Amino acid sequence: MLKPIHPVPCSPALAACQRLMQRLALWLCDPTTTAAGITQQNLQPPTFVSAVEADWLWNFLQRVDAGQTLLTQANAVAGMPAHEKAVLAAWVQTVSALAAQFQPAPTVWPVAKPAIGDAAWKAFKVLMESFYEKGLRGGLPYRADGTPAATGGVTYADYVQAFRDAHRLNPDPNAREVCALCGGPLGDTPHVDHWVIKSAFPLLSVCADNLQLICSTCNEAPNKGDKPVHTAGNFAEWFHPYLRPGSGALRLDYVLPELAVRCEAIQPIDQPKADNLNRLLNLADR
């Protein structure tokens, strides 16, 4: 976060997809929804907002992951007992409200998976992650402005290009692009990073507030990798790319006598956040 990071023009499409994922998750967790009830007809409005979304979602559920259709995974979630559905629904509501974690008195953030069966959690995880792995890569049912579209929806490649274009410091096509997190070279093969890791929070796999383009060095161990970006569920002493930006609040001090670099906060109140960011990215060691 040494450079400014801001939403890209196609962020409304990602936000629309996030709402679609939340709506699907809560519908599957409704006590009246059964596996047999997951049909193309039952996905139509008013279950989902538009026929475009409903039709895209039905086609999406026919896709195969690890030898099973995503419909099979949805059936497993819909088949959970009522008390597990209630637990998962509460988890979905909390995780969907990521922005609330950066407001006063936030809801307690879950630090473990919801208390449901392992098979049901695995099915839910595969289903939600597939919105990123298969849905975004193949094309979402939304134009860049978030309006439903049967064809020509935003893709992974669109997001990558939009982010690169929006964060270029120099418009010259030959100018070097930099990583917004560390300020180093972005490189030819940057990564789309999930700030809050999708393996633990798959509902955020296509969340506009959870995606950014960063260099491969930042995104891989021993740097960010799969490290948490909160302290036991508390985000108070952490920066966030969009919801609590670090740009303008940080500086790197070069200590020549020690041949060292220090990640310092401009305001003392932000030093714990700077320390956490440094531990996350190993900035001082790079």
Secondary structure, DSSP 8 states (H G I E B T S, - for coil): --S-----TTHHHHHHHHHHHHHHHHHHTSTT--GGG--HHHHTTTTSS-HHHHHHHHHHHT-EETTEEHHHHHHHHHTS-HHHHHHHHHHHHHHHTGGGGGSSS-----SS--SS-HHHHHHHHHHHHHIIIIIIHH--SB-TTS-B-SSS---HHHHHHHHHHHT-SS-STTS--B-TTTSSB--SS-EEEESS-TTT-GGGTT-GGGEEEE-HHHHSTTSSTT--SSBTTB-TT--BTTTB--TTTEEEEEEGGGTEEEEEESSGGGHHHHHHHHHHHTGGG-
